[in-house]
């Protein structure tokens, strides 16, 4: 393991350990703690360009150095073609990916905040990607992404 980021190296080492120990946990049968191969930087750039987004640098590095899908919480990390699985409204993908995300870590996680943030919104999860499937229609993780004008290059 020799990625640019030591955190990615630690993740890969830990995945190797759980594979060696044959640890069983909910959802792991679908991915067996294996990651799909990483994407070349050009492929990630193409995804960002086609969706008019800029992925967070840490997630982008993970996709390029560790893997694009597979091992993760619950049923695992979703491949890019399933990033839109989080959508619950009427918005069209990838247009809603390029919108400003409504959510931040600082917001209260209660019904009043949900109602206030989503009032008049056709897609409550705009500007976010589903990255891990929890099962039964739930998604355990999502990440806010940065939108950019159509045709502009991401900061790679």
N, C-alpha and C positions, 0 to 999 in steps of 0.2 A: 504494500500500500504506500503510495507516494503521491497523494493529491496535493493540491495547493493549500488546502485548509486542513489543519490537524484535527478539527472536529469531524470532518468527513472520514479521515483515517480511523478515528476512534469508533465511529459508527460501523464501518466495514469490519473492524476487528471484533466488535461485539456481535455482529451478525454471524460471523464465522464461528464464534464460541457457541451461540445458541444452536446453530446447525450441528456442530460436533456433539453437543449434549442432547440433541433430539428433543428439545423442550417443546411440549404441546401446550398451546394456549388458544383461546377463542379466535377463530379466523385464520390461524396460521396454516391450516391445511391448504388454503388456497394459494399461498405464496411460498411456503416452506422456508421462509427467511432468505429467499433469493431475490435479488434485484434484477430487473431487466437491464440490458447493457446501457451504458451512458449514451447520451446523444452528443454528436459532434457540435461544437460551438455554432457552426453554420446552420444546423438543424434547429437549435434553440432560437437563433436569430430569426429564422424563417417563421417559427411559431409566433414569436413576439410581433413580427411584422404583419403576419396574416390576421392576428387578433388585435392589432393596434394597442399592444400593451408593452410594458417593461416589467419583467419579473424582478422580484427582490434579488439582490446580488447573491445572498446566501443560497436561495433556492436554485437560482440559475447555476451556481457552482456545483450544487449537489447533482443536478440533472446531467451536467457535463463530466463530472468526475466519478460519481458513485453509480447512479442508475436512474432510469426514467420512471420506473414503476415496480411494483412487487412488494417486497418486505416492508412492513410498516405496521402501524396500529390496526387492530381489528382485521379486516379483510385485505389490508395493504394499501399501498400508494397507487393511485389511479394513473393510467397513461394519459397523455395530453388529449387524446380523442374523447376522454370521459370527463375532462375538467368542467364541462357544463352541467354535470349531473346535479349540482347544487341548486340549479335554478328551479324556482317554484312558481314564478309569475308568468306573465305573457310576453316578456321580452325575448328577442331573437338573439341567438348566439351567432357570431362573436360580438355583435354590436353591444350587448350589455357588459361584456368584459371590458370594453374601453371606457365605460362610464366611471365616474368617481365613486369609490366605495363609501357606503353609508356608515360603516362601523369602524370603531377604534377600540383599543384595549382600555381606554379611559372611560368609556361609556358604562353606565349601570346596566346590569343584565336582568332586566325586569320587564314586565308586560307594558308598563307606561312608556318606557324608552322605546320598545319595539313599536308600539302604536304611533308614537311621535315621529320616529325616523321613517316609518314606512307609509305614512298617510299620503295618499295620492301617488304612490310609487308603483309602477307595474312590475318591478322585479326587486324584491328586498335584498337579494344577494348580488346586485350589480357590482362590478369592479372587484369581484372575488372569485377564486377558483376552488373547486372541490379537489382536494388532493388525497383524501383517504376515505374509504367506504366503511361505515360502521355496520351496515346491514339494515334490513327492513326499511329502506328508503332514507336512512340517516347517514350523515356525513360527519365524521369526527373532526375533521380539520378543514379549514379553508384559509387562504391567504389573500390579503389585499394586494392588488396589483396597481401599477401606475399606468394610467392611460396616456396616450400621446396622439397627436393629430395623424390622420391617415397619411401614409407616405413618409413620415419622418423616421429617422433611424434611431434605434434604442441606444442607450449609453452602455456599450458592451465593454 
